């Protein structure tokens, strides 16, 4: 597996992978828009197929993780950890002070990943997902050399 920047050529693969991993997947139009304004990294297998991704946006010295996913058959094998660590390292190199994200309260796998990488829960949005049926937990990562 290797990491590479996402491009407009990845939209169809992103739509399919997002639909396989996200209860509220993005449309092709949202993916095209995200790839023009945000930063995306793809995890690709030896045959060039997309197996995972991160998409993040930046404003001044803060970044927000918009989405992260690993193909269902490859989950729990360290690929999410590799993707998140690569993003955190890049943000540190670029002088970003902190990374923010939200995650479904019921997504314990993602929460374990974020905790393992140094993320801390800093808040909760009640009823944020599924038309008020599920809360979001807010995480922050304070990056080396950055503040909160």
C-alpha positions in Angstrom: 0.0 0.0 0.0 1.2 3.5 -0.8 -0.1 7.0 -0.1 -0.6 9.6 -2.9 -2.6 12.8 -3.3 -6.2 12.4 -4.4 -7.2 13.9 -7.8 -10.3 14.5 -9.8 -9.7 11.1 -11.4 -10.4 9.5 -8.1 -14.0 10.8 -7.7 -15.7 7.5 -8.9 -13.6 5.4 -6.5 -14.2 7.9 -3.7 -17.9 7.7 -4.2 -17.9 3.9 -4.1 -15.6 3.7 -1.1 -17.5 6.3 0.8 -20.8 4.5 0.1 -19.2 1.3 1.5 -18.0 2.9 4.7 -20.2 5.9 5.5 -23.9 5.9 6.5 -24.3 9.3 5.0 -21.9 9.2 1.9 -21.0 12.3 -0.1 -22.3 12.7 -3.7 -19.9 12.9 -6.7 -20.5 16.7 -6.8 -19.4 17.0 -3.1 -16.3 15.0 -3.8 -15.4 17.1 -6.8 -15.8 20.2 -4.8 -13.8 18.8 -1.9 -10.9 17.9 -4.2 -10.7 21.4 -5.6 -10.6 23.2 -2.2 -9.4 20.7 0.3 -6.4 18.3 0.7 -6.9 14.6 0.1 -4.6 11.6 0.4 -5.4 8.2 -1.0 -4.2 4.8 0.2 -3.8 2.7 -2.9 -3.0 -1.0 -3.4 -0.3 -2.5 -5.6 -2.7 -2.3 -8.6 -3.6 1.4 -8.1 -7.0 0.8 -6.6 -8.2 3.2 -3.8 -8.3 1.4 -0.5 -8.6 4.4 1.9 -8.5 8.1 2.1 -8.3 11.2 4.2 -9.7 14.6 3.3 -8.9 17.7 5.4 -9.4 21.4 5.1 -7.2 24.2 6.5 -7.8 27.7 7.7 -4.8 29.6 9.0 -3.1 27.4 11.6 -6.0 24.9 12.1 -7.1 21.9 10.1 -10.3 19.9 10.1 -10.5 16.2 9.2 -13.5 16.1 6.9 -13.5 12.4 6.2 -11.3 9.3 6.7 -12.1 5.8 5.5 -10.5 2.4 4.8 -12.2 -0.3 2.6 -14.3 -2.7 4.8 -12.1 -5.7 4.0 -9.0 -3.9 5.0 -10.1 -2.3 8.3 -8.5 -3.1 11.6 -5.1 -3.8 9.9 -3.4 -0.5 10.6 -4.2 1.3 7.4 -6.4 3.9 9.2 -3.6 4.5 11.6 -1.1 5.0 8.7 -3.5 7.4 7.0 -4.1 9.5 10.2 -0.4 9.5 11.2 0.6 10.7 7.6 -1.9 13.5 7.9 -0.7 14.5 11.4 2.9 14.5 10.2 2.1 16.6 7.2 0.1 19.1 9.3 3.0 19.4 11.8 5.5 20.0 8.9 3.2 22.7 7.6 3.0 24.4 11.0 -0.6 23.7 11.7 -1.4 24.1 15.4 -4.3 21.7 15.7 -6.5 19.3 13.9 -10.2 19.1 14.7 -12.8 16.5 13.9 -16.2 15.1 14.9 -17.1 11.4 15.0 -20.3 9.5 15.6 -20.7 8.7 19.3 -21.3 5.1 18.4 -18.2 4.8 16.2 -16.0 3.2 18.8 -13.4 2.0 16.3 -12.7 5.5 15.0 -12.6 6.8 18.6 -10.0 4.2 19.5 -8.0 5.3 16.5 -8.2 8.9 17.4 -7.2 8.2 21.0 -4.2 6.1 19.9 -3.0 9.0 17.8 -3.3 11.5 20.7 -6.7 13.0 20.0 -8.7 14.2 23.0 -12.5 14.6 23.3 -13.3 18.3 23.8 -17.0 18.4 23.3 -20.2 16.8 22.2 -22.9 17.9 19.7 -26.2 16.4 20.8 -28.3 15.0 17.9 -25.8 16.0 15.3 -26.2 12.9 13.0 -29.2 11.1 11.5 -31.6 13.9 12.0 -31.0 14.1 15.8 -30.7 10.4 16.5 -26.9 10.3 17.2 -24.5 12.6 18.9 -21.1 13.7 17.6 -18.0 13.7 19.8 -15.6 16.6 19.0 -11.9 15.7 19.0 -8.8 17.9 18.9 -5.2 17.0 18.2 -2.7 19.6 19.5 0.2 19.3 17.1 3.9 19.7 18.0 4.8 23.4 18.1 1.2 24.4 18.1 -1.2 25.6 20.7 -4.9 25.2 21.4 
